[in-house]
Amino acid sequence: MTLEAIKEAVVHLSEAEREQFAYWFEELAEEEWDKQIERDSAPGGRGAHLVDKIDREIDRAR
């Protein structure tokens, strides 16, 4: 299915269906964001150095 076909299908949804679709799509985006954060903060990830820095600061504060 193409993006254009999806857009065309969405246009023909009822208002209630579009609201349900919008809610579902937002949930999907949030799940993808969470997965990206997990990947970035995992050892070797792009943000792992920030997690390490925060851990060191917490350890110093104890």
HTML snippet that shows the backbone in 3Dmol.js (N, CA, C, O; Angstrom):
<script src="https://3Dmol.org/build/3Dmol-min.js"></script>
<div id="view" style="width:600px;height:400px;position:relative"></div>
<script>
const pdb = `
ATOM      1  N   MET A   1       0.851  -1.178   0.000  1.00  0.00           N
ATOM      2  CA  MET A   1       0.000   0.000   0.000  1.00  0.00           C
ATOM      3  C   MET A   1       0.896   1.241   0.000  1.00  0.00           C
ATOM      4  O   MET A   1       1.885   1.299   0.731  1.00  0.00           O
ATOM      5  N   THR A   2       0.556   2.195  -0.795  1.00  0.00           N
ATOM      6  CA  THR A   2       1.359   3.413  -0.889  1.00  0.00           C
ATOM      7  C   THR A   2       0.889   4.455   0.127  1.00  0.00           C
ATOM      8  O   THR A   2      -0.209   4.358   0.676  1.00  0.00           O
ATOM      9  N   LEU A   3       1.724   5.429   0.358  1.00  0.00           N
ATOM     10  CA  LEU A   3       1.367   6.531   1.249  1.00  0.00           C
ATOM     11  C   LEU A   3       0.137   7.259   0.720  1.00  0.00           C
ATOM     12  O   LEU A   3      -0.749   7.627   1.491  1.00  0.00           O
ATOM     13  N   GLU A   4       0.082   7.464  -0.572  1.00  0.00           N
ATOM     14  CA  GLU A   4      -1.073   8.144  -1.162  1.00  0.00           C
ATOM     15  C   GLU A   4      -2.360   7.357  -0.932  1.00  0.00           C
ATOM     16  O   GLU A   4      -3.408   7.946  -0.670  1.00  0.00           O
ATOM     17  N   ALA A   5      -2.286   6.041  -1.028  1.00  0.00           N
ATOM     18  CA  ALA A   5      -3.463   5.201  -0.787  1.00  0.00           C
ATOM     19  C   ALA A   5      -3.904   5.289   0.663  1.00  0.00           C
ATOM     20  O   ALA A   5      -5.100   5.311   0.955  1.00  0.00           O
ATOM     21  N   ILE A   6      -2.951   5.339   1.558  1.00  0.00           N
ATOM     22  CA  ILE A   6      -3.277   5.474   2.978  1.00  0.00           C
ATOM     23  C   ILE A   6      -3.933   6.822   3.237  1.00  0.00           C
ATOM     24  O   ILE A   6      -4.943   6.899   3.936  1.00  0.00           O
ATOM     25  N   LYS A   7      -3.361   7.891   2.673  1.00  0.00           N
ATOM     26  CA  LYS A   7      -3.955   9.220   2.835  1.00  0.00           C
ATOM     27  C   LYS A   7      -5.386   9.245   2.309  1.00  0.00           C
ATOM     28  O   LYS A   7      -6.286   9.791   2.948  1.00  0.00           O
ATOM     29  N   GLU A   8      -5.582   8.653   1.148  1.00  0.00           N
ATOM     30  CA  GLU A   8      -6.920   8.614   0.549  1.00  0.00           C
ATOM     31  C   GLU A   8      -7.885   7.851   1.451  1.00  0.00           C
ATOM     32  O   GLU A   8      -9.030   8.269   1.622  1.00  0.00           O
ATOM     33  N   ALA A   9      -7.444   6.752   2.023  1.00  0.00           N
ATOM     34  CA  ALA A   9      -8.297   5.963   2.914  1.00  0.00           C
ATOM     35  C   ALA A   9      -8.646   6.757   4.171  1.00  0.00           C
ATOM     36  O   ALA A   9      -9.786   6.721   4.634  1.00  0.00           O
ATOM     37  N   VAL A  10      -7.672   7.468   4.722  1.00  0.00           N
ATOM     38  CA  VAL A  10      -7.906   8.245   5.940  1.00  0.00           C
ATOM     39  C   VAL A  10      -8.925   9.354   5.682  1.00  0.00           C
ATOM     40  O   VAL A  10      -9.770   9.634   6.533  1.00  0.00           O
ATOM     41  N   VAL A  11      -8.847   9.970   4.533  1.00  0.00           N
ATOM     42  CA  VAL A  11      -9.789  11.036   4.184  1.00  0.00           C
ATOM     43  C   VAL A  11     -11.225  10.524   4.209  1.00  0.00           C
ATOM     44  O   VAL A  11     -12.147  11.279   4.518  1.00  0.00           O
ATOM     45  N   HIS A  12     -11.415   9.273   3.893  1.00  0.00           N
ATOM     46  CA  HIS A  12     -12.767   8.715   3.810  1.00  0.00           C
ATOM     47  C   HIS A  12     -13.267   8.106   5.124  1.00  0.00           C
ATOM     48  O   HIS A  12     -14.375   7.571   5.172  1.00  0.00           O
ATOM     49  N   LEU A  13     -12.480   8.179   6.167  1.00  0.00           N
ATOM     50  CA  LEU A  13     -12.931   7.687   7.469  1.00  0.00           C
ATOM     51  C   LEU A  13     -13.949   8.655   8.071  1.00  0.00           C
ATOM     52  O   LEU A  13     -13.948   9.848   7.768  1.00  0.00           O
ATOM     53  N   SER A  14     -14.802   8.126   8.916  1.00  0.00           N
ATOM     54  CA  SER A  14     -15.710   9.004   9.656  1.00  0.00           C
ATOM     55  C   SER A  14     -14.898   9.781  10.689  1.00  0.00           C
ATOM     56  O   SER A  14     -13.740   9.455  10.953  1.00  0.00           O
ATOM     57  N   GLU A  15     -15.502  10.792  11.260  1.00  0.00           N
ATOM     58  CA  GLU A  15     -14.803  11.589  12.272  1.00  0.00           C
ATOM     59  C   GLU A  15     -14.365  10.707  13.442  1.00  0.00           C
ATOM     60  O   GLU A  15     -13.242  10.836  13.930  1.00  0.00           O
ATOM     61  N   ALA A  16     -15.236   9.824  13.886  1.00  0.00           N
ATOM     62  CA  ALA A  16     -14.901   8.930  15.007  1.00  0.00           C
ATOM     63  C   ALA A  16     -13.749   8.003  14.627  1.00  0.00           C
ATOM     64  O   ALA A  16     -12.856   7.752  15.437  1.00  0.00           O
ATOM     65  N   GLU A  17     -13.771   7.497  13.400  1.00  0.00           N
ATOM     66  CA  GLU A  17     -12.694   6.619  12.953  1.00  0.00           C
ATOM     67  C   GLU A  17     -11.373   7.379  12.841  1.00  0.00           C
ATOM     68  O   GLU A  17     -10.316   6.846  13.178  1.00  0.00           O
ATOM     69  N   ARG A  18     -11.435   8.633  12.365  1.00  0.00           N
ATOM     70  CA  ARG A  18     -10.212   9.443  12.288  1.00  0.00           C
ATOM     71  C   ARG A  18      -9.648   9.706  13.685  1.00  0.00           C
ATOM     72  O   ARG A  18      -8.432   9.697  13.873  1.00  0.00           O
ATOM     73  N   GLU A  19     -10.513   9.935  14.649  1.00  0.00           N
ATOM     74  CA  GLU A  19     -10.050  10.127  16.029  1.00  0.00           C
ATOM     75  C   GLU A  19      -9.381   8.856  16.544  1.00  0.00           C
ATOM     76  O   GLU A  19      -8.330   8.921  17.181  1.00  0.00           O
ATOM     77  N   GLN A  20      -9.983   7.710  16.273  1.00  0.00           N
ATOM     78  CA  GLN A  20      -9.388   6.440  16.686  1.00  0.00           C
ATOM     79  C   GLN A  20      -8.051   6.227  15.992  1.00  0.00           C
ATOM     80  O   GLN A  20      -7.083   5.784  16.611  1.00  0.00           O
ATOM     81  N   PHE A  21      -8.004   6.546  14.704  1.00  0.00           N
ATOM     82  CA  PHE A  21      -6.767   6.408  13.945  1.00  0.00           C
ATOM     83  C   PHE A  21      -5.690   7.340  14.506  1.00  0.00           C
ATOM     84  O   PHE A  21      -4.542   6.933  14.683  1.00  0.00           O
ATOM     85  N   ALA A  22      -6.059   8.572  14.780  1.00  0.00           N
ATOM     86  CA  ALA A  22      -5.101   9.540  15.314  1.00  0.00           C
ATOM     87  C   ALA A  22      -4.556   9.066  16.661  1.00  0.00           C
ATOM     88  O   ALA A  22      -3.357   9.178  16.918  1.00  0.00           O
ATOM     89  N   TYR A  23      -5.420   8.543  17.513  1.00  0.00           N
ATOM     90  CA  TYR A  23      -4.989   8.024  18.807  1.00  0.00           C
ATOM     91  C   TYR A  23      -4.012   6.857  18.606  1.00  0.00           C
ATOM     92  O   TYR A  23      -2.952   6.806  19.229  1.00  0.00           O
ATOM     93  N   TRP A  24      -4.386   5.930  17.730  1.00  0.00           N
ATOM     94  CA  TRP A  24      -3.531   4.771  17.447  1.00  0.00           C
ATOM     95  C   TRP A  24      -2.181   5.230  16.902  1.00  0.00           C
ATOM     96  O   TRP A  24      -1.141   4.718  17.316  1.00  0.00           O
ATOM     97  N   PHE A  25      -2.190   6.189  15.979  1.00  0.00           N
ATOM     98  CA  PHE A  25      -0.958   6.648  15.359  1.00  0.00           C
ATOM     99  C   PHE A  25      -0.062   7.342  16.386  1.00  0.00           C
ATOM    100  O   PHE A  25       1.158   7.177  16.356  1.00  0.00           O
ATOM    101  N   GLU A  26      -0.652   8.106  17.280  1.00  0.00           N
ATOM    102  CA  GLU A  26       0.122   8.764  18.338  1.00  0.00           C
ATOM    103  C   GLU A  26       0.755   7.718  19.263  1.00  0.00           C
ATOM    104  O   GLU A  26       1.913   7.850  19.657  1.00  0.00           O
ATOM    105  N   GLU A  27      -0.004   6.695  19.600  1.00  0.00           N
ATOM    106  CA  GLU A  27       0.539   5.615  20.426  1.00  0.00           C
ATOM    107  C   GLU A  27       1.712   4.929  19.718  1.00  0.00           C
ATOM    108  O   GLU A  27       2.724   4.628  20.350  1.00  0.00           O
ATOM    109  N   LEU A  28       1.582   4.687  18.432  1.00  0.00           N
ATOM    110  CA  LEU A  28       2.644   4.081  17.647  1.00  0.00           C
ATOM    111  C   LEU A  28       3.894   4.956  17.682  1.00  0.00           C
ATOM    112  O   LEU A  28       5.001   4.453  17.874  1.00  0.00           O
ATOM    113  N   ALA A  29       3.721   6.249  17.497  1.00  0.00           N
ATOM    114  CA  ALA A  29       4.848   7.179  17.521  1.00  0.00           C
ATOM    115  C   ALA A  29       5.520   7.189  18.889  1.00  0.00           C
ATOM    116  O   ALA A  29       6.747   7.227  18.976  1.00  0.00           O
ATOM    117  N   GLU A  30       4.729   7.155  19.952  1.00  0.00           N
ATOM    118  CA  GLU A  30       5.292   7.127  21.307  1.00  0.00           C
ATOM    119  C   GLU A  30       6.079   5.842  21.554  1.00  0.00           C
ATOM    120  O   GLU A  30       7.146   5.877  22.166  1.00  0.00           O
ATOM    121  N   GLU A  31       5.562   4.718  21.086  1.00  0.00           N
ATOM    122  CA  GLU A  31       6.277   3.451  21.242  1.00  0.00           C
ATOM    123  C   GLU A  31       7.605   3.479  20.499  1.00  0.00           C
ATOM    124  O   GLU A  31       8.617   3.009  21.018  1.00  0.00           O
ATOM    125  N   GLU A  32       7.608   4.025  19.292  1.00  0.00           N
ATOM    126  CA  GLU A  32       8.847   4.138  18.515  1.00  0.00           C
ATOM    127  C   GLU A  32       9.839   5.060  19.212  1.00  0.00           C
ATOM    128  O   GLU A  32      11.037   4.776  19.234  1.00  0.00           O
ATOM    129  N   TRP A  33       9.355   6.155  19.779  1.00  0.00           N
ATOM    130  CA  TRP A  33      10.211   7.085  20.522  1.00  0.00           C
ATOM    131  C   TRP A  33      10.851   6.356  21.714  1.00  0.00           C
ATOM    132  O   TRP A  33      12.054   6.472  21.946  1.00  0.00           O
ATOM    133  N   ASP A  34      10.038   5.612  22.458  1.00  0.00           N
ATOM    134  CA  ASP A  34      10.551   4.864  23.607  1.00  0.00           C
ATOM    135  C   ASP A  34      11.636   3.874  23.181  1.00  0.00           C
ATOM    136  O   ASP A  34      12.665   3.753  23.846  1.00  0.00           O
ATOM    137  N   LYS A  35      11.406   3.171  22.076  1.00  0.00           N
ATOM    138  CA  LYS A  35      12.399   2.214  21.578  1.00  0.00           C
ATOM    139  C   LYS A  35      13.696   2.923  21.196  1.00  0.00           C
ATOM    140  O   LYS A  35      14.785   2.409  21.450  1.00  0.00           O
ATOM    141  N   GLN A  36      13.578   4.106  20.583  1.00  0.00           N
ATOM    142  CA  GLN A  36      14.765   4.864  20.195  1.00  0.00           C
ATOM    143  C   GLN A  36      15.549   5.311  21.421  1.00  0.00           C
ATOM    144  O   GLN A  36      16.778   5.233  21.435  1.00  0.00           O
ATOM    145  N   ILE A  37      14.853   5.774  22.441  1.00  0.00           N
ATOM    146  CA  ILE A  37      15.513   6.189  23.684  1.00  0.00           C
ATOM    147  C   ILE A  37      16.232   4.996  24.300  1.00  0.00           C
ATOM    148  O   ILE A  37      17.368   5.125  24.756  1.00  0.00           O
ATOM    149  N   GLU A  38      15.582   3.839  24.317  1.00  0.00           N
ATOM    150  CA  GLU A  38      16.214   2.638  24.867  1.00  0.00           C
ATOM    151  C   GLU A  38      17.477   2.285  24.090  1.00  0.00           C
ATOM    152  O   GLU A  38      18.505   1.964  24.688  1.00  0.00           O
ATOM    153  N   ARG A  39      17.408   2.342  22.769  1.00  0.00           N
ATOM    154  CA  ARG A  39      18.593   2.035  21.951  1.00  0.00           C
ATOM    155  C   ARG A  39      19.699   3.051  22.208  1.00  0.00           C
ATOM    156  O   ARG A  39      20.864   2.680  22.348  1.00  0.00           O
ATOM    157  N   ASP A  40      19.340   4.322  22.270  1.00  0.00           N
ATOM    158  CA  ASP A  40      20.346   5.370  22.454  1.00  0.00           C
ATOM    159  C   ASP A  40      21.000   5.317  23.830  1.00  0.00           C
ATOM    160  O   ASP A  40      22.176   5.654  23.971  1.00  0.00           O
ATOM    161  N   SER A  41      20.241   4.895  24.849  1.00  0.00           N
ATOM    162  CA  SER A  41      20.797   4.891  26.201  1.00  0.00           C
ATOM    163  C   SER A  41      21.423   3.552  26.595  1.00  0.00           C
ATOM    164  O   SER A  41      22.011   3.442  27.671  1.00  0.00           O
ATOM    165  N   ALA A  42      21.305   2.540  25.743  1.00  0.00           N
ATOM    166  CA  ALA A  42      21.916   1.237  26.004  1.00  0.00           C
ATOM    167  C   ALA A  42      23.437   1.351  25.858  1.00  0.00           C
ATOM    168  O   ALA A  42      23.931   2.247  25.174  1.00  0.00           O
ATOM    169  N   PRO A  43      24.168   0.453  26.495  1.00  0.00           N
ATOM    170  CA  PRO A  43      25.626   0.469  26.327  1.00  0.00           C
ATOM    171  C   PRO A  43      26.001   0.481  24.840  1.00  0.00           C
ATOM    172  O   PRO A  43      25.520  -0.340  24.059  1.00  0.00           O
ATOM    173  N   GLY A  44      26.842   1.399  24.480  1.00  0.00           N
ATOM    174  CA  GLY A  44      27.258   1.541  23.096  1.00  0.00           C
ATOM    175  C   GLY A  44      26.351   2.434  22.265  1.00  0.00           C
ATOM    176  O   GLY A  44      26.664   2.734  21.113  1.00  0.00           O
ATOM    177  N   GLY A  45      25.225   2.864  22.840  1.00  0.00           N
ATOM    178  CA  GLY A  45      24.295   3.727  22.114  1.00  0.00           C
ATOM    179  C   GLY A  45      24.789   5.172  22.079  1.00  0.00           C
ATOM    180  O   GLY A  45      25.741   5.541  22.767  1.00  0.00           O
ATOM    181  N   ARG A  46      24.117   5.974  21.262  1.00  0.00           N
ATOM    182  CA  ARG A  46      24.533   7.367  21.084  1.00  0.00           C
ATOM    183  C   ARG A  46      24.507   8.168  22.384  1.00  0.00           C
ATOM    184  O   ARG A  46      25.310   9.084  22.559  1.00  0.00           O
ATOM    185  N   GLY A  47      23.602   7.836  23.289  1.00  0.00           N
ATOM    186  CA  GLY A  47      23.494   8.592  24.532  1.00  0.00           C
ATOM    187  C   GLY A  47      24.034   7.869  25.750  1.00  0.00           C
ATOM    188  O   GLY A  47      23.832   8.319  26.877  1.00  0.00           O
ATOM    189  N   ALA A  48      24.718   6.755  25.540  1.00  0.00           N
ATOM    190  CA  ALA A  48      25.226   5.961  26.665  1.00  0.00           C
ATOM    191  C   ALA A  48      26.155   6.788  27.542  1.00  0.00           C
ATOM    192  O   ALA A  48      26.162   6.619  28.762  1.00  0.00           O
ATOM    193  N   HIS A  49      26.938   7.679  26.942  1.00  0.00           N
ATOM    194  CA  HIS A  49      27.855   8.498  27.734  1.00  0.00           C
ATOM    195  C   HIS A  49      27.084   9.414  28.688  1.00  0.00           C
ATOM    196  O   HIS A  49      27.576   9.725  29.773  1.00  0.00           O
ATOM    197  N   LEU A  50      25.895   9.846  28.301  1.00  0.00           N
ATOM    198  CA  LEU A  50      25.089  10.683  29.189  1.00  0.00           C
ATOM    199  C   LEU A  50      24.565   9.875  30.370  1.00  0.00           C
ATOM    200  O   LEU A  50      24.535  10.363  31.500  1.00  0.00           O
ATOM    201  N   VAL A  51      24.155   8.643  30.105  1.00  0.00           N
ATOM    202  CA  VAL A  51      23.688   7.772  31.182  1.00  0.00           C
ATOM    203  C   VAL A  51      24.835   7.522  32.157  1.00  0.00           C
ATOM    204  O   VAL A  51      24.644   7.561  33.372  1.00  0.00           O
ATOM    205  N   ASP A  52      26.008   7.271  31.629  1.00  0.00           N
ATOM    206  CA  ASP A  52      27.177   7.049  32.483  1.00  0.00           C
ATOM    207  C   ASP A  52      27.472   8.284  33.329  1.00  0.00           C
ATOM    208  O   ASP A  52      27.782   8.165  34.515  1.00  0.00           O
ATOM    209  N   LYS A  53      27.378   9.452  32.734  1.00  0.00           N
ATOM    210  CA  LYS A  53      27.640  10.701  33.462  1.00  0.00           C
ATOM    211  C   LYS A  53      26.626  10.897  34.586  1.00  0.00           C
ATOM    212  O   LYS A  53      26.994  11.268  35.701  1.00  0.00           O
ATOM    213  N   ILE A  54      25.363  10.650  34.297  1.00  0.00           N
ATOM    214  CA  ILE A  54      24.326  10.777  35.321  1.00  0.00           C
ATOM    215  C   ILE A  54      24.558   9.777  36.441  1.00  0.00           C
ATOM    216  O   ILE A  54      24.414  10.119  37.615  1.00  0.00           O
ATOM    217  N   ASP A  55      24.917   8.539  36.092  1.00  0.00           N
ATOM    218  CA  ASP A  55      25.204   7.525  37.113  1.00  0.00           C
ATOM    219  C   ASP A  55      26.347   7.971  38.016  1.00  0.00           C
ATOM    220  O   ASP A  55      26.274   7.805  39.234  1.00  0.00           O
ATOM    221  N   ARG A  56      27.411   8.540  37.427  1.00  0.00           N
ATOM    222  CA  ARG A  56      28.537   9.014  38.242  1.00  0.00           C
ATOM    223  C   ARG A  56      28.111  10.151  39.161  1.00  0.00           C
ATOM    224  O   ARG A  56      28.534  10.200  40.316  1.00  0.00           O
ATOM    225  N   GLU A  57      27.278  11.066  38.666  1.00  0.00           N
ATOM    226  CA  GLU A  57      26.807  12.184  39.481  1.00  0.00           C
ATOM    227  C   GLU A  57      25.925  11.702  40.634  1.00  0.00           C
ATOM    228  O   GLU A  57      25.995  12.235  41.740  1.00  0.00           O
ATOM    229  N   ILE A  58      25.106  10.705  40.372  1.00  0.00           N
ATOM    230  CA  ILE A  58      24.278  10.141  41.432  1.00  0.00           C
ATOM    231  C   ILE A  58      25.150   9.482  42.490  1.00  0.00           C
ATOM    232  O   ILE A  58      24.920   9.646  43.688  1.00  0.00           O
ATOM    233  N   ASP A  59      26.164   8.726  42.034  1.00  0.00           N
ATOM    234  CA  ASP A  59      27.066   8.067  42.967  1.00  0.00           C
ATOM    235  C   ASP A  59      27.807   9.098  43.835  1.00  0.00           C
ATOM    236  O   ASP A  59      27.992   8.874  45.032  1.00  0.00           O
ATOM    237  N   ARG A  60      28.229  10.218  43.246  1.00  0.00           N
ATOM    238  CA  ARG A  60      28.915  11.262  44.021  1.00  0.00           C
ATOM    239  C   ARG A  60      27.999  11.916  45.036  1.00  0.00           C
ATOM    240  O   ARG A  60      28.450  12.316  46.109  1.00  0.00           O
ATOM    241  N   ALA A  61      26.722  12.032  44.714  1.00  0.00           N
ATOM    242  CA  ALA A  61      25.775  12.697  45.591  1.00  0.00           C
ATOM    243  C   ALA A  61      25.402  11.834  46.809  1.00  0.00           C
ATOM    244  O   ALA A  61      24.841  12.339  47.782  1.00  0.00           O
ATOM    245  N   ARG A  62      25.709  10.569  46.749  1.00  0.00           N
ATOM    246  CA  ARG A  62      25.355   9.675  47.866  1.00  0.00           C
ATOM    247  C   ARG A  62      26.312   9.807  48.972  1.00  0.00           C
ATOM    248  O   ARG A  62      26.173   9.133  49.993  1.00  0.00           O
TER     249      ARG A  62
END
`;
const viewer = $3Dmol.createViewer("view");
viewer.addModel(pdb, "pdb");
viewer.setStyle({}, {cartoon: {color: "spectrum"}});
viewer.zoomTo();
viewer.render();
</script>
